[in-house]
Amino acid sequence: MRKIRDFLFSLKLWVENFADKPYAGIALFIIAFAESSFFPIPPDVLLIAIALLKPRLSFRYALICSIGSVLGGMFGYLIGFQFYELIGKKIIEFYQLQQQYDAVKVMYDKNAFVAIAIAGFTPIPYKVFTIAAGAFQVSFPTLVVASALSRPARFFLVGGLIYSFGPRVKTFIDKYFDWLTIAFVILLILGFVLIKYL
């Protein structure tokens, strides 16, 4: 836990160091894109850290995060649709999510739109759903619309809270960073547990 805490604290300091620079938004876009298809760390960490430095731009950063995430979801779909055996399967195996991946097909058979929308808004590993959507040939518009609704809802909620309570949120995070680190790790683990038992 201490290593994770130190990593997140270093990440927080790193982000705060370049948040005033022109490429902060680009880094946020890249992380959001990658997380939707193969990267393990949710972009919320960067979104919060960057937006806290400039609360008035919170919605702009939420939009950047949303666009990157939705496009990344499309890339995940492409991986599943065209390159599952070559790339997608390795990503699923790397995160040891084969059982969850198989369970996603059942969810897609019931209601693919709802399944993707829930995954897009919650800590459930979104990449599993985007790759599976391509592999199981879910309608591409279904993926896009569900993602375009759920991902911005998640990121704009974060952006809205920071826009409204900016300085107070920063003080709170600085004061309770250790506890928030634990909460972040628990949420990340819960996301993987939830998809296992869905």
C-alpha positions, 0 to 999 in steps of 0.5 A: 500500500505504501508503494502505491501511495508513494506512486500516486503522490509522485504522480500528483506532484508530477501532474501539478508540476506540468499542469500550467504547461501547454501539454497538460491537456495532451497528457490527459487525453493520452491517458484517457485514450489508453485507459479505455483500451489497455492502460490500467490506471483510470484518467480520473487521477490526472483529471482531478490533479490538473483541474484542481490547479485551474478549477475554472477550466475543470469542464474543459479538462473533463471534455478532453478526458471524455473525448480521449476516453470515447475515442479510446473505447473505439480503439478498444473495439477495433482491437477486439474486432480485428486483432483479438487473437493478436492483441486483445486476448493478451490484454485480457490475459495480462489482467487475468480477466478471462472469466470476466470477459466471458461473462461480458458476452452474457451481459451483451446478449441481454442488453449491450447498451446498458452493460457498456453504459454501466461500465463507462460510468463505474469503476468496472474495467471499461477496457474489457467491455470495449475489447469484448464489444468488438470481439463479440461484434456488438453494434459499433453505434451502440458502443459509441452512443453508450460511451458518449453518454456514460464517460462524459457523465463520469468526468463532468461529474468530477469536473463539476465538483472541482469547478464548484468547490475547487480550493476546498477540494484541494485542501481536503485532498492534501489533508487526507491524501493517505486515506484517499489513496486507500479509497482509490485502491479499494475502488480499483479492486472493487471494479475488478471484483464487480466484473468477476461476479456480474 
